[in-house]
Amino acid sequence: MVKIILWLLAAWLVLTLVGAVVKGLVWLAVIGGVLFLATAAYGAIKSGGRKGIKGPR
């Protein structure tokens, strides 16, 4: 699951950079940024929930 989230974060980062570099693709930068933040938030929520379940060892 972590690998998938990392791959998605990398993909969204690439889309954001391409959209920022190419003048006509500003919308791509916006979409990439939004998807990057959404994926990061999802990953943080999923990994945060696991820490509370396991507890100290």
mmCIF file of the N, C-alpha and C atoms, coordinates in Angstrom:
data_MODEL
# 
_entry.id   MODEL 
# 
loop_
_atom_site.group_PDB 
_atom_site.id 
_atom_site.type_symbol 
_atom_site.label_atom_id 
_atom_site.label_alt_id 
_atom_site.label_comp_id 
_atom_site.label_asym_id 
_atom_site.label_entity_id 
_atom_site.label_seq_id 
_atom_site.pdbx_PDB_ins_code 
_atom_site.Cartn_x 
_atom_site.Cartn_y 
_atom_site.Cartn_z 
_atom_site.occupancy 
_atom_site.B_iso_or_equiv 
_atom_site.pdbx_formal_charge 
_atom_site.auth_seq_id 
_atom_site.auth_comp_id 
_atom_site.auth_asym_id 
_atom_site.auth_atom_id 
_atom_site.pdbx_PDB_model_num 
ATOM 1   N N  . MET A 1 1  ? 0.821  -1.187 0.000   1.00 0.00 ? 1  MET A N  1 
ATOM 2   C CA . MET A 1 1  ? 0.000  0.000  0.000   1.00 0.00 ? 1  MET A CA 1 
ATOM 3   C C  . MET A 1 1  ? 0.873  1.263  0.000   1.00 0.00 ? 1  MET A C  1 
ATOM 4   N N  . VAL A 1 2  ? 1.934  1.233  0.776   1.00 0.00 ? 2  VAL A N  1 
ATOM 5   C CA . VAL A 1 2  ? 2.824  2.386  0.851   1.00 0.00 ? 2  VAL A CA 1 
ATOM 6   C C  . VAL A 1 2  ? 3.498  2.624  -0.495  1.00 0.00 ? 2  VAL A C  1 
ATOM 7   N N  . LYS A 1 3  ? 3.876  1.563  -1.181  1.00 0.00 ? 3  LYS A N  1 
ATOM 8   C CA . LYS A 1 3  ? 4.515  1.708  -2.490  1.00 0.00 ? 3  LYS A CA 1 
ATOM 9   C C  . LYS A 1 3  ? 3.572  2.365  -3.493  1.00 0.00 ? 3  LYS A C  1 
ATOM 10  N N  . ILE A 1 4  ? 2.309  1.998  -3.445  1.00 0.00 ? 4  ILE A N  1 
ATOM 11  C CA . ILE A 1 4  ? 1.324  2.583  -4.361  1.00 0.00 ? 4  ILE A CA 1 
ATOM 12  C C  . ILE A 1 4  ? 1.183  4.074  -4.094  1.00 0.00 ? 4  ILE A C  1 
ATOM 13  N N  . ILE A 1 5  ? 1.099  4.442  -2.829  1.00 0.00 ? 5  ILE A N  1 
ATOM 14  C CA . ILE A 1 5  ? 0.956  5.851  -2.479  1.00 0.00 ? 5  ILE A CA 1 
ATOM 15  C C  . ILE A 1 5  ? 2.194  6.634  -2.915  1.00 0.00 ? 5  ILE A C  1 
ATOM 16  N N  . LEU A 1 6  ? 3.376  6.064  -2.723  1.00 0.00 ? 6  LEU A N  1 
ATOM 17  C CA . LEU A 1 6  ? 4.601  6.744  -3.142  1.00 0.00 ? 6  LEU A CA 1 
ATOM 18  C C  . LEU A 1 6  ? 4.662  6.909  -4.654  1.00 0.00 ? 6  LEU A C  1 
ATOM 19  N N  . TRP A 1 7  ? 4.237  5.898  -5.394  1.00 0.00 ? 7  TRP A N  1 
ATOM 20  C CA . TRP A 1 7  ? 4.210  6.006  -6.856  1.00 0.00 ? 7  TRP A CA 1 
ATOM 21  C C  . TRP A 1 7  ? 3.221  7.069  -7.301  1.00 0.00 ? 7  TRP A C  1 
ATOM 22  N N  . LEU A 1 8  ? 2.055  7.118  -6.653  1.00 0.00 ? 8  LEU A N  1 
ATOM 23  C CA . LEU A 1 8  ? 1.075  8.140  -7.010  1.00 0.00 ? 8  LEU A CA 1 
ATOM 24  C C  . LEU A 1 8  ? 1.602  9.538  -6.699  1.00 0.00 ? 8  LEU A C  1 
ATOM 25  N N  . LEU A 1 9  ? 2.258  9.694  -5.551  1.00 0.00 ? 9  LEU A N  1 
ATOM 26  C CA . LEU A 1 9  ? 2.829  10.994 -5.201  1.00 0.00 ? 9  LEU A CA 1 
ATOM 27  C C  . LEU A 1 9  ? 3.864  11.426 -6.236  1.00 0.00 ? 9  LEU A C  1 
ATOM 28  N N  . ALA A 1 10 ? 4.684  10.489 -6.675  1.00 0.00 ? 10 ALA A N  1 
ATOM 29  C CA . ALA A 1 10 ? 5.682  10.808 -7.698  1.00 0.00 ? 10 ALA A CA 1 
ATOM 30  C C  . ALA A 1 10 ? 5.012  11.197 -9.016  1.00 0.00 ? 10 ALA A C  1 
ATOM 31  N N  . ALA A 1 11 ? 3.972  10.477 -9.397  1.00 0.00 ? 11 ALA A N  1 
ATOM 32  C CA . ALA A 1 11 ? 3.267  10.776 -10.649 1.00 0.00 ? 11 ALA A CA 1 
ATOM 33  C C  . ALA A 1 11 ? 2.634  12.164 -10.592 1.00 0.00 ? 11 ALA A C  1 
ATOM 34  N N  . TRP A 1 12 ? 1.994  12.504 -9.468  1.00 0.00 ? 12 TRP A N  1 
ATOM 35  C CA . TRP A 1 12 ? 1.351  13.812 -9.344  1.00 0.00 ? 12 TRP A CA 1 
ATOM 36  C C  . TRP A 1 12 ? 2.396  14.925 -9.326  1.00 0.00 ? 12 TRP A C  1 
ATOM 37  N N  . LEU A 1 13 ? 3.538  14.648 -8.726  1.00 0.00 ? 13 LEU A N  1 
ATOM 38  C CA . LEU A 1 13 ? 4.601  15.648 -8.700  1.00 0.00 ? 13 LEU A CA 1 
ATOM 39  C C  . LEU A 1 13 ? 5.122  15.925 -10.113 1.00 0.00 ? 13 LEU A C  1 
ATOM 40  N N  . VAL A 1 14 ? 5.278  14.872 -10.903 1.00 0.00 ? 14 VAL A N  1 
ATOM 41  C CA . VAL A 1 14 ? 5.722  15.038 -12.294 1.00 0.00 ? 14 VAL A CA 1 
ATOM 42  C C  . VAL A 1 14 ? 4.689  15.833 -13.093 1.00 0.00 ? 14 VAL A C  1 
ATOM 43  N N  . LEU A 1 15 ? 3.403  15.515 -12.918 1.00 0.00 ? 15 LEU A N  1 
ATOM 44  C CA . LEU A 1 15 ? 2.360  16.263 -13.625 1.00 0.00 ? 15 LEU A CA 1 
ATOM 45  C C  . LEU A 1 15 ? 2.381  17.735 -13.238 1.00 0.00 ? 15 LEU A C  1 
ATOM 46  N N  . THR A 1 16 ? 2.589  18.004 -11.947 1.00 0.00 ? 16 THR A N  1 
ATOM 47  C CA . THR A 1 16 ? 2.634  19.384 -11.480 1.00 0.00 ? 16 THR A CA 1 
ATOM 48  C C  . THR A 1 16 ? 3.814  20.134 -12.093 1.00 0.00 ? 16 THR A C  1 
ATOM 49  N N  . LEU A 1 17 ? 4.970  19.487 -12.138 1.00 0.00 ? 17 LEU A N  1 
ATOM 50  C CA . LEU A 1 17 ? 6.151  20.129 -12.707 1.00 0.00 ? 17 LEU A CA 1 
ATOM 51  C C  . LEU A 1 17 ? 5.995  20.382 -14.200 1.00 0.00 ? 17 LEU A C  1 
ATOM 52  N N  . VAL A 1 18 ? 5.441  19.417 -14.924 1.00 0.00 ? 18 VAL A N  1 
ATOM 53  C CA . VAL A 1 18 ? 5.228  19.593 -16.364 1.00 0.00 ? 18 VAL A CA 1 
ATOM 54  C C  . VAL A 1 18 ? 4.241  20.733 -16.606 1.00 0.00 ? 18 VAL A C  1 
ATOM 55  N N  . GLY A 1 19 ? 3.188  20.778 -15.815 1.00 0.00 ? 19 GLY A N  1 
ATOM 56  C CA . GLY A 1 19 ? 2.207  21.849 -15.960 1.00 0.00 ? 19 GLY A CA 1 
ATOM 57  C C  . GLY A 1 19 ? 2.782  23.219 -15.642 1.00 0.00 ? 19 GLY A C  1 
ATOM 58  N N  . ALA A 1 20 ? 3.717  23.271 -14.687 1.00 0.00 ? 20 ALA A N  1 
ATOM 59  C CA . ALA A 1 20 ? 4.329  24.558 -14.332 1.00 0.00 ? 20 ALA A CA 1 
ATOM 60  C C  . ALA A 1 20 ? 5.326  25.020 -15.393 1.00 0.00 ? 20 ALA A C  1 
ATOM 61  N N  . VAL A 1 21 ? 6.006  24.079 -16.028 1.00 0.00 ? 21 VAL A N  1 
ATOM 62  C CA . VAL A 1 21 ? 7.024  24.429 -17.018 1.00 0.00 ? 21 VAL A CA 1 
ATOM 63  C C  . VAL A 1 21 ? 6.383  24.869 -18.338 1.00 0.00 ? 21 VAL A C  1 
ATOM 64  N N  . VAL A 1 22 ? 5.363  24.166 -18.770 1.00 0.00 ? 22 VAL A N  1 
ATOM 65  C CA . VAL A 1 22 ? 4.711  24.478 -20.039 1.00 0.00 ? 22 VAL A CA 1 
ATOM 66  C C  . VAL A 1 22 ? 3.625  25.531 -19.782 1.00 0.00 ? 22 VAL A C  1 
ATOM 67  N N  . LYS A 1 23 ? 3.711  26.665 -20.455 1.00 0.00 ? 23 LYS A N  1 
ATOM 68  C CA . LYS A 1 23 ? 2.811  27.791 -20.194 1.00 0.00 ? 23 LYS A CA 1 
ATOM 69  C C  . LYS A 1 23 ? 1.333  27.433 -20.361 1.00 0.00 ? 23 LYS A C  1 
ATOM 70  N N  . GLY A 1 24 ? 1.002  26.722 -21.390 1.00 0.00 ? 24 GLY A N  1 
ATOM 71  C CA . GLY A 1 24 ? -0.393 26.424 -21.680 1.00 0.00 ? 24 GLY A CA 1 
ATOM 72  C C  . GLY A 1 24 ? -1.006 25.352 -20.811 1.00 0.00 ? 24 GLY A C  1 
ATOM 73  N N  . LEU A 1 25 ? -0.199 24.736 -19.992 1.00 0.00 ? 25 LEU A N  1 
ATOM 74  C CA . LEU A 1 25 ? -0.709 23.634 -19.171 1.00 0.00 ? 25 LEU A CA 1 
ATOM 75  C C  . LEU A 1 25 ? -0.778 23.987 -17.690 1.00 0.00 ? 25 LEU A C  1 
ATOM 76  N N  . VAL A 1 26 ? -1.168 25.202 -17.393 1.00 0.00 ? 26 VAL A N  1 
ATOM 77  C CA . VAL A 1 26 ? -1.290 25.620 -15.995 1.00 0.00 ? 26 VAL A CA 1 
ATOM 78  C C  . VAL A 1 26 ? -2.351 24.775 -15.291 1.00 0.00 ? 26 VAL A C  1 
ATOM 79  N N  . TRP A 1 27 ? -3.397 24.422 -16.006 1.00 0.00 ? 27 TRP A N  1 
ATOM 80  C CA . TRP A 1 27 ? -4.445 23.591 -15.421 1.00 0.00 ? 27 TRP A CA 1 
ATOM 81  C C  . TRP A 1 27 ? -3.892 22.238 -14.985 1.00 0.00 ? 27 TRP A C  1 
ATOM 82  N N  . LEU A 1 28 ? -2.881 21.730 -15.699 1.00 0.00 ? 28 LEU A N  1 
ATOM 83  C CA . LEU A 1 28 ? -2.273 20.462 -15.330 1.00 0.00 ? 28 LEU A CA 1 
ATOM 84  C C  . LEU A 1 28 ? -1.509 20.593 -14.011 1.00 0.00 ? 28 LEU A C  1 
ATOM 85  N N  . ALA A 1 29 ? -0.877 21.723 -13.805 1.00 0.00 ? 29 ALA A N  1 
ATOM 86  C CA . ALA A 1 29 ? -0.177 21.974 -12.546 1.00 0.00 ? 29 ALA A CA 1 
ATOM 87  C C  . ALA A 1 29 ? -1.167 22.027 -11.389 1.00 0.00 ? 29 ALA A C  1 
ATOM 88  N N  . VAL A 1 30 ? -2.306 22.645 -11.615 1.00 0.00 ? 30 VAL A N  1 
ATOM 89  C CA . VAL A 1 30 ? -3.320 22.752 -10.562 1.00 0.00 ? 30 VAL A CA 1 
ATOM 90  C C  . VAL A 1 30 ? -3.879 21.367 -10.221 1.00 0.00 ? 30 VAL A C  1 
ATOM 91  N N  . ILE A 1 31 ? -4.221 20.606 -11.244 1.00 0.00 ? 31 ILE A N  1 
ATOM 92  C CA . ILE A 1 31 ? -4.756 19.258 -11.009 1.00 0.00 ? 31 ILE A CA 1 
ATOM 93  C C  . ILE A 1 31 ? -3.714 18.381 -10.336 1.00 0.00 ? 31 ILE A C  1 
ATOM 94  N N  . GLY A 1 32 ? -2.473 18.433 -10.793 1.00 0.00 ? 32 GLY A N  1 
ATOM 95  C CA . GLY A 1 32 ? -1.407 17.646 -10.184 1.00 0.00 ? 32 GLY A CA 1 
ATOM 96  C C  . GLY A 1 32 ? -1.190 18.017 -8.727  1.00 0.00 ? 32 GLY A C  1 
ATOM 97  N N  . GLY A 1 33 ? -1.234 19.309 -8.419  1.00 0.00 ? 33 GLY A N  1 
ATOM 98  C CA . GLY A 1 33 ? -1.076 19.757 -7.040  1.00 0.00 ? 33 GLY A CA 1 
ATOM 99  C C  . GLY A 1 33 ? -2.198 19.271 -6.139  1.00 0.00 ? 33 GLY A C  1 
ATOM 100 N N  . VAL A 1 34 ? -3.418 19.365 -6.628  1.00 0.00 ? 34 VAL A N  1 
ATOM 101 C CA . VAL A 1 34 ? -4.571 18.903 -5.843  1.00 0.00 ? 34 VAL A CA 1 
ATOM 102 C C  . VAL A 1 34 ? -4.495 17.406 -5.607  1.00 0.00 ? 34 VAL A C  1 
ATOM 103 N N  . LEU A 1 35 ? -4.173 16.628 -6.645  1.00 0.00 ? 35 LEU A N  1 
ATOM 104 C CA . LEU A 1 35 ? -4.068 15.181 -6.488  1.00 0.00 ? 35 LEU A CA 1 
ATOM 105 C C  . LEU A 1 35 ? -2.911 14.805 -5.576  1.00 0.00 ? 35 LEU A C  1 
ATOM 106 N N  . PHE A 1 36 ? -1.801 15.548 -5.645  1.00 0.00 ? 36 PHE A N  1 
ATOM 107 C CA . PHE A 1 36 ? -0.662 15.292 -4.759  1.00 0.00 ? 36 PHE A CA 1 
ATOM 108 C C  . PHE A 1 36 ? -1.081 15.482 -3.302  1.00 0.00 ? 36 PHE A C  1 
ATOM 109 N N  . LEU A 1 37 ? -1.741 16.585 -3.011  1.00 0.00 ? 37 LEU A N  1 
ATOM 110 C CA . LEU A 1 37 ? -2.178 16.846 -1.639  1.00 0.00 ? 37 LEU A CA 1 
ATOM 111 C C  . LEU A 1 37 ? -3.205 15.829 -1.159  1.00 0.00 ? 37 LEU A C  1 
ATOM 112 N N  . ALA A 1 38 ? -4.119 15.438 -2.041  1.00 0.00 ? 38 ALA A N  1 
ATOM 113 C CA . ALA A 1 38 ? -5.132 14.456 -1.660  1.00 0.00 ? 38 ALA A CA 1 
ATOM 114 C C  . ALA A 1 38 ? -4.498 13.099 -1.363  1.00 0.00 ? 38 ALA A C  1 
ATOM 115 N N  . THR A 1 39 ? -3.544 12.687 -2.188  1.00 0.00 ? 39 THR A N  1 
ATOM 116 C CA . THR A 1 39 ? -2.870 11.405 -1.974  1.00 0.00 ? 39 THR A CA 1 
ATOM 117 C C  . THR A 1 39 ? -2.031 11.447 -0.704  1.00 0.00 ? 39 THR A C  1 
ATOM 118 N N  . ALA A 1 40 ? -1.355 12.550 -0.450  1.00 0.00 ? 40 ALA A N  1 
ATOM 119 C CA . ALA A 1 40 ? -0.556 12.679 0.767   1.00 0.00 ? 40 ALA A CA 1 
ATOM 120 C C  . ALA A 1 40 ? -1.448 12.629 2.006   1.00 0.00 ? 40 ALA A C  1 
ATOM 121 N N  . ALA A 1 41 ? -2.589 13.293 1.955   1.00 0.00 ? 41 ALA A N  1 
ATOM 122 C CA . ALA A 1 41 ? -3.520 13.265 3.076   1.00 0.00 ? 41 ALA A CA 1 
ATOM 123 C C  . ALA A 1 41 ? -4.067 11.863 3.299   1.00 0.00 ? 41 ALA A C  1 
ATOM 124 N N  . TYR A 1 42 ? -4.417 11.184 2.227   1.00 0.00 ? 42 TYR A N  1 
ATOM 125 C CA . TYR A 1 42 ? -4.919 9.812  2.334   1.00 0.00 ? 42 TYR A CA 1 
ATOM 126 C C  . TYR A 1 42 ? -3.872 8.893  2.962   1.00 0.00 ? 42 TYR A C  1 
ATOM 127 N N  . GLY A 1 43 ? -2.629 9.026  2.502   1.00 0.00 ? 43 GLY A N  1 
ATOM 128 C CA . GLY A 1 43 ? -1.552 8.207  3.050   1.00 0.00 ? 43 GLY A CA 1 
ATOM 129 C C  . GLY A 1 43 ? -1.309 8.505  4.518   1.00 0.00 ? 43 GLY A C  1 
ATOM 130 N N  . ALA A 1 44 ? -1.386 9.772  4.904   1.00 0.00 ? 44 ALA A N  1 
ATOM 131 C CA . ALA A 1 44 ? -1.187 10.144 6.302   1.00 0.00 ? 44 ALA A CA 1 
ATOM 132 C C  . ALA A 1 44 ? -2.303 9.598  7.184   1.00 0.00 ? 44 ALA A C  1 
ATOM 133 N N  . ILE A 1 45 ? -3.520 9.638  6.689   1.00 0.00 ? 45 ILE A N  1 
ATOM 134 C CA . ILE A 1 45 ? -4.652 9.120  7.463   1.00 0.00 ? 45 ILE A CA 1 
ATOM 135 C C  . ILE A 1 45 ? -4.536 7.608  7.613   1.00 0.00 ? 45 ILE A C  1 
ATOM 136 N N  . LYS A 1 46 ? -4.213 6.914  6.529   1.00 0.00 ? 46 LYS A N  1 
ATOM 137 C CA . LYS A 1 46 ? -4.093 5.458  6.586   1.00 0.00 ? 46 LYS A CA 1 
ATOM 138 C C  . LYS A 1 46 ? -2.941 5.014  7.483   1.00 0.00 ? 46 LYS A C  1 
ATOM 139 N N  . SER A 1 47 ? -1.800 5.652  7.385   1.00 0.00 ? 47 SER A N  1 
ATOM 140 C CA . SER A 1 47 ? -0.656 5.248  8.207   1.00 0.00 ? 47 SER A CA 1 
ATOM 141 C C  . SER A 1 47 ? -0.853 5.683  9.653   1.00 0.00 ? 47 SER A C  1 
ATOM 142 N N  . GLY A 1 48 ? -1.537 6.785  9.881   1.00 0.00 ? 48 GLY A N  1 
ATOM 143 C CA . GLY A 1 48 ? -1.801 7.250  11.241  1.00 0.00 ? 48 GLY A CA 1 
ATOM 144 C C  . GLY A 1 48 ? -2.740 6.324  11.981  1.00 0.00 ? 48 GLY A C  1 
ATOM 145 N N  . GLY A 1 49 ? -3.686 5.743  11.288  1.00 0.00 ? 49 GLY A N  1 
ATOM 146 C CA . GLY A 1 49 ? -4.635 4.820  11.912  1.00 0.00 ? 49 GLY A CA 1 
ATOM 147 C C  . GLY A 1 49 ? -3.961 3.521  12.343  1.00 0.00 ? 49 GLY A C  1 
ATOM 148 N N  . ARG A 1 50 ? -2.967 3.079  11.625  1.00 0.00 ? 50 ARG A N  1 
ATOM 149 C CA . ARG A 1 50 ? -2.267 1.839  11.963  1.00 0.00 ? 50 ARG A CA 1 
ATOM 150 C C  . ARG A 1 50 ? -1.424 1.990  13.226  1.00 0.00 ? 50 ARG A C  1 
ATOM 151 N N  . LYS A 1 51 ? -0.840 3.165  13.435  1.00 0.00 ? 51 LYS A N  1 
ATOM 152 C CA . LYS A 1 51 ? 0.007  3.375  14.596  1.00 0.00 ? 51 LYS A CA 1 
ATOM 153 C C  . LYS A 1 51 ? -0.794 3.243  15.880  1.00 0.00 ? 51 LYS A C  1 
ATOM 154 N N  . GLY A 1 52 ? -2.028 3.722  15.865  1.00 0.00 ? 52 GLY A N  1 
ATOM 155 C CA . GLY A 1 52 ? -2.852 3.657  17.060  1.00 0.00 ? 52 GLY A CA 1 
ATOM 156 C C  . GLY A 1 52 ? -3.329 2.246  17.363  1.00 0.00 ? 52 GLY A C  1 
ATOM 157 N N  . ILE A 1 53 ? -3.468 1.408  16.355  1.00 0.00 ? 53 ILE A N  1 
ATOM 158 C CA . ILE A 1 53 ? -3.971 0.044  16.560  1.00 0.00 ? 53 ILE A CA 1 
ATOM 159 C C  . ILE A 1 53 ? -2.895 -0.844 17.159  1.00 0.00 ? 53 ILE A C  1 
ATOM 160 N N  . LYS A 1 54 ? -1.681 -0.750 16.667  1.00 0.00 ? 54 LYS A N  1 
ATOM 161 C CA . LYS A 1 54 ? -0.614 -1.641 17.131  1.00 0.00 ? 54 LYS A CA 1 
ATOM 162 C C  . LYS A 1 54 ? -0.219 -1.369 18.578  1.00 0.00 ? 54 LYS A C  1 
ATOM 163 N N  . GLY A 1 55 ? -0.061 -0.122 18.940  1.00 0.00 ? 55 GLY A N  1 
ATOM 164 C CA . GLY A 1 55 ? 0.351  0.227  20.297  1.00 0.00 ? 55 GLY A CA 1 
ATOM 165 C C  . GLY A 1 55 ? 1.811  -0.095 20.535  1.00 0.00 ? 55 GLY A C  1 
ATOM 166 N N  . PRO A 1 56 ? 2.307  0.213  21.754  1.00 0.00 ? 56 PRO A N  1 
ATOM 167 C CA . PRO A 1 56 ? 3.721  -0.041 22.069  1.00 0.00 ? 56 PRO A CA 1 
ATOM 168 C C  . PRO A 1 56 ? 4.031  -1.515 22.225  1.00 0.00 ? 56 PRO A C  1 
ATOM 169 N N  . ARG A 1 57 ? 5.271  -1.875 21.917  1.00 0.00 ? 57 ARG A N  1 
ATOM 170 C CA . ARG A 1 57 ? 5.660  -3.286 22.067  1.00 0.00 ? 57 ARG A CA 1 
ATOM 171 C C  . ARG A 1 57 ? 6.673  -3.427 23.140  1.00 0.00 ? 57 ARG A C  1 
# 
